[in-house]
Amino acid sequence: MKKVLLCSAIAAAALASVAIAAPAQAGGRHGDAPALGFSAPTTLASGLVTPLSLDIDRQGNAVVSQNFAGQLNRVSPGGTSTTLASATPGLEIGAVSSRRDTVYYAENDQPNGVAKLMALRAGSAAVQLADLHAYEASRNPDRVNRYGFRGLPAACAAQVDPAGQAGPATYRGIVDSHPYASLALRDGVYVADAGGNDIVRVGYDGRVSTVAVLPAQPPVTVTAALAAEAGLPACSVGYPYSFEPVPTDVESGPDGALYVSTLPGGPEDASLGARGSVYRVTPSNGAVQRVATGFVGATDLAVDQRSGTVLVAELFGGAAGTGQVSVVSPWSGRVTQRIAVTSPGAIELRNGVLYGTTSVFVPDADGAPQAIGQLVRWSVTDRAHHQRWGDDGERGRQ
């Protein structure tokens, strides 16, 4: 019952409390994360259409996607914008990352089975590095997961239309690929596939391998409202249902692990509770641990490479459901700050500056995205020590 990504109504419910149970970070200490000061945002670009993916290169340029417009742009520190790539009409561009002089991004057409990881080297034309849909079709890594109802009587399951919005009453992972985020490191490009529910690695020789499969969401109890919305029979009300995990970002941490944000797989707002999560993935063996939950629309994250502090962009977070960025301490296991940000899509932390895309999905009266997205930056300081905070160290990127 995975919905089309980022097409739910904006939440109106309050954010549930968030707790994290992260392992100790290398070189860390006990206590809360420092109290952070955020400057007023500086706008670097505006008029963007669904800027859902972002990276900051070594020169301090922002590389930002306009997903539904099929464009990839580079924005200089001074705000000058250059178009790097334009997709064939009907294709989405996203999953942006960079390493040295090369930008990596995905071209997607999820309904029609198009999911390609592209490489764009400075001074050259973009080339396909890997066909991610072909890999998904041949391997389908999340076939090990079982989604849907648990314990639903056979007579009721027979009333669930397998061709309907909800799909079969129970099912294994299907062939579906939507590369949503990427991370270029020394050993390859790690991709968070929101359709495949996994993290895959693409070597610089184009070979694809599975790093980890995210587990099915903890089951929720089907309500009458959910049954009506999803076209489920009334007899299904009260039974548990496990949605797909939908990874939305992958970042490296100071402990050598990968950190992955996820959407809840069903309604992305808070109608079934604040169910977005952050997972810790061990790349060497694929072990997965859920270390944080309680987010509403967790579309992206950033990890400070000195302290391990995690920042989470919540598209529908906050009391009004209009968006926020949450700062999560890796030591005490609590959200230490929440910063109101209108409809945040992507965030990146570099050298004492938090970059983010805002107003990324504010639909018009007809439900269509508007060209009102912005790329902004905030200077971040440690208030107690009156110094810049948040240097990711460029670990693994050289």
N, C-alpha and C positions, 0 to 999 in steps of 0.2 A: 504494500500500500504506500509506496514511495511517491510523493507528490512531485510535480515539476518544480525544480529548485527555484526558490525565491518568488513564488507566485501565490503565497498565502496572504490573507488580510493582515494588516498591522495589528499587533497585540494591543489590548487595553487593560490587561490584568497586571497586577504588581509582580515584581521580580521576587522569586523565592530566594531564600538564603543560599549561599554558595559555600561549600566546604571543599578542601583539598587535602589529600593524604599522600603527599609526594615523598619520594625517598630523599634522603639527605643529599644536598648538592656538594660536589667536590669543592673544598675550600670554604664551605658555607659556615654559618653560625646560627645560633638559636635566637629566637625573638621574631618580631614583626619586621616586615619590609619597611624601609625608611619612608617617612612622610614625604611625598613628592609634590613639587610645585610645577604646575603647567602654565606656561605663558599663554597670552591670548593667541589664538591661531592666526597664522599668516597664510593667506590664500596664494597658492602657486598657479593654479589653473581652475577654470570654471567652465560651465556649459558642457560637461561630460555626460555621456549616456551610459549608465550602469557601470561605473568604474569599480569592478569587483576584485581586481588583482593588481598588485603593486610590488615593485622591487626598487631598491636604491643601489646604483652601481658604485664602483670604486671612486668615481669622480664626483659623486654626490648628485648625479642626475637621477630623477625618478623615471622609471619605466612603468607606465600604467596602461591597463587595458580598458577599452570601452566595449564591454562584452557583447551586448546586443547590437551595437553598431558595427561590430567586426573590425575594430581599429586598435592599433597599438601605437602609443605615443611616448616620446621621450620629452621630459620637461626639465630644463636646466635649473640650477639653484636660483637663477634670476627670474624664472618663470617663462622662458622662451620654449615654445612647444614645437616639436618636429614629429611628423608621422613616420613611423618606422615600417609599418606593415598594414595592409588592408586585406581582409579575407574576401573570398568569393561571396557574393550576396547569398544570404541564407546560412552562412557559417558564423559561429561565435568565436571570438578570440578571448583567451584567458590563461590562467595558470602560468603567470609570468615569474621568471627568475633570471639571474645573470651570473656569469663567472668570467673574470678577465674581460675579454673584448667581445663576448658572445652573449646574446639574449636568447633565452629559451621561452617558448610559449606554446599553447595548445590551440589547435583549430578544431572546433566541435560542431557536429550536427547530431545531437543525441538521438532523436527519433529515427534518423536514417543511418545510424551506425557509422558515423564519421568521428574519429578521435585520433588526431595526429599530434605528436610532439615535434615542434619545429625548432630549428637552430638558425639564428640570424647573427652571423659574424660581421663585425664592422667592415664596411667596404665590399661586402658580398651580398648576394641574394639569399633569401631564406631557403633552407633545404629541410626535407623531412628527416628527422632523426629516428623516429619509431612510429609504427602504426599500433596505437594502443588498443583500438577496437579489435584488430586482428588478434592481438595477444589475449584480450578478454574472451574472444570467441573460441580460441583454442584451449584456454586454461580455465576460465571462469573460476578464479580462486575462491570466491565466497560461496561456491556451491556447498561448502562444508557447513554453512549456516542454515538454520531453519527459521523462517519468518512466518508470521501470521498467528492464527489462534492456537491456544493450548487448551486441550480438554473440551473442545466444542463437540457436542453430540453429533453423530453422523447425520441424523435427520436434519439438523440445523445446517451443518456444513454443506449438505446437498442443495440448500436454498441459496448459497452464495454463488453468484454468477462469476465464473472464472474469467470471463471476458469483460467484466465490469470494472469500475474504477478501483475497487479494492483488490481485484485479482483473485486467485484461488484462496480457499480458506486457510490452507497452509502451503508453503512452497519453499524450495531451496533457492539459493541465490541464482538469479537469472543472468543471461548475457546482457550486459548493459555497461557502457563506459561513458563517463563524463569527467575528464581530467579537469579538476577545479583549481588546484594549486600545485606549484612545483618548487623545488629547492635544489639548486645546483651546488654540489660539493665536490671534493677532490675525486671521489670514486664514481661519480655519476650524478644524474638528475633524479631526485626522488619526487614522485608524483602522488598526490592525494586524489584518488579517483572517487568522486562522489557517486558515480553510477555503479562502479564495481565494488564499492565498500572496502577498498583496500589501499595499501601503499605499495607502489611498485618502484623499482629502480631501473632506470635506463642508462646503460653504460655509454661512454662516449663513442663506442663502436656500434651503438644502436641496439645492442642486445637487451632484452627486457626480462626482468625476474621479479618474483613476488617477495616483498619484504615482510609484510604482515597483513592479515585479514582482520578487520575490526569486528568485534562481536555484535550480535543482534542486540538491539536496545532492550533494556529491562522491560518486561511486559507491563502494559497499562490496561486498566479495565475499560472495556468499551461502554460508552455512555449512549443514551438514546440520541443525543445530539450528534455524536460521532457516527452512529449507525445511519442516521438519516442523511448526513452529509456525504458519507461514503457509499451509500446505496446498499447497506448491509441489512439482512433480515432482522426483525425485531427480536427473534429468539437469540441473537448473538449478544444482546445487551447483558452486561455483567460478567462476560468471559474475558480472560486475559489475552492480549494481542501484542506480539513483539514486532516492532518496526525495524527498518533497516537503519544502519548507523550514519551514513552520509558524511564522510570526511570532507572538510573544507579547507584545511591548511596543514602544512607540515613544516616544522622548524627544528633546528638542532639546539640542544641544550649544552651547558657546560660540563655535564656528566657524560657526554657522548651519546645520549639517547636522542630520539626524535620525539617531538611533541606535536600532537595532532588534535585539531578542533573538529567537532562534529555537530551537525544539526540532528534533530530528533527523528527524522525519517517520515513522520506524519505531519500533522499541523505544526508549522514552524513558530507560531505564536505561543502564548502561554495558556491556550485553551485546555490543554491536557497537562498543564504544569510546566515548570521551567526545566526542560530535559536536555538542553545542550550540554556537551561534556568536553573535557580535555583528556586525552590518553597519552601515556608514555609508552613508546615502542623501543625495544632493544633491537637494533638493526642486525646484529650478528645471529640472533636465533628467532626473531619474530615475536618474542614475548610481548604481550599487550597488558597494560594495567591502566584502569580508569583512575585518574588522580584528581579529577575535579568534575563537578556537575552542578546543575542549577542555573545554567545560562539560557537566555532566550534569543535564539537566532545567532549562535556562535559561528560567524562567517570567517573569522581569521584570528590569528594570535601572533604575539611576538614574545621572545624569551631573551632576557638580559643575560649576556654571556659571563658576566662577573658574578652575579648573585643568584641566578636561576629564577628570578622573579618573572612571573608570567602575566602578560597583558592580553586580555580577551576582548575582541570587538563583538558587541552584541547588537545585531541589527534591530531587534525588537525589544531590547532591554530597557530598564528604567521603569519608574512607577507609571508613566504615561504610555509606555511601549514604543517610544519614539527613538530609542537608541542610547547606548552608553559604551564606554570602555571601562572594564573592571581590572583592577590591579590585584593580583593574587600572590600572597606571600608563600614562598616555598618552605619556610621554616615553621610558622605557626599553623598553617593550613587554613587561613582566612582571607577573604577579600578585604583588603585594607583601605581601598579607595574606589569610588565610582565616579567617573567623569561623564557628564551629560554630553553626548555627541549625536547629532541628528543623523540617523540612518547610516551608521558606519559600515563600510564594506571590507576594507583591507587596512592593515596597519604594519609598519616596519619601524624598528628601533635602530638608530645609527648615531653613534658619537654624541650622545646627549640630546638628540632630536627625535621626537616621535612624529612620523609621517602617517597620514591617513587619508582615505577617501571618504567623503561624507555626502549625505543626500543621495545615496546611490540607488535607492529604490523607493521613491515617493511617487506612487501612481497618480495619473491624472483622473479625471472624472470617469473615464472609460476603462481604467485599470492599466493603462499603458505607461511604461516608464517615461520620465521626462528628462530632457537635456539640462538638468540642473545640478548634476554631480560636481563635486569640487575635490581638488587635491590640496590638502593643507598640511602645515607642520606646526608643532609645538616645541619650544625649548623645555627641557625637563631638568629640574634641579632637586638635589637632596636638601630639603629645608633645614634639617638639623646642622648640616655641615657646610651649607651655603656653597655647594659646588655642583658642577654638572653631573648628571646621573644618566646611566643607560648607554654603555658602550658595548656593542656586541662583539668587538674584537676581530670581526671578519674571520672567525674560526672556520677552517676547512674550505675557505673560498679561494685561496691563492693557488 
